[in-house]
Amino acid sequence: MGFKILLLNGPNLNMLGIRDPAVYGTDSLETIVKDLKQYAAERNVELRDFQSNHEGAIVDAIHDAYKWADGIVLNAGALTHYSIALRDAIAAVKLPVVEAHLSNVHAREEFRHKSVIAPVCLGVCAGFGRWSYFAGLQALLWNLENKK
């Protein structure tokens, strides 16, 4: 049996394809998730997805993942930069988490350069558009495979 992964998306990511396509691309979140699920299935990986604009719902999803998931790919959106609650949830469950961002956050506004969740994540995949999710998933899978 393959790994079970949670793909978790935060605030405003439901607006992909509409919100600032020059920065975030023209693909909808639904399209990205569909393609990522196909990529996962080809690797015998079960990928469940969840998106919320509410910090508490994302914290709850992380807590729930503790019961079933082997790891998480997380695009926390703006919560990346200030949510100590999200950071603490990741630290509490001790699941491997890869932080993913469509845009290169370090080439954008100064406030986007700091991630409060990065210190409790395996690593960060950013700046590759939709491919940041694929790179993040692959990095997570390599990590899980090497822990066996």
Order of alpha helices (4+ residues) and beta strands (2+ residues): beta-alpha-alpha-beta-alpha-beta-alpha-beta-beta-alpha
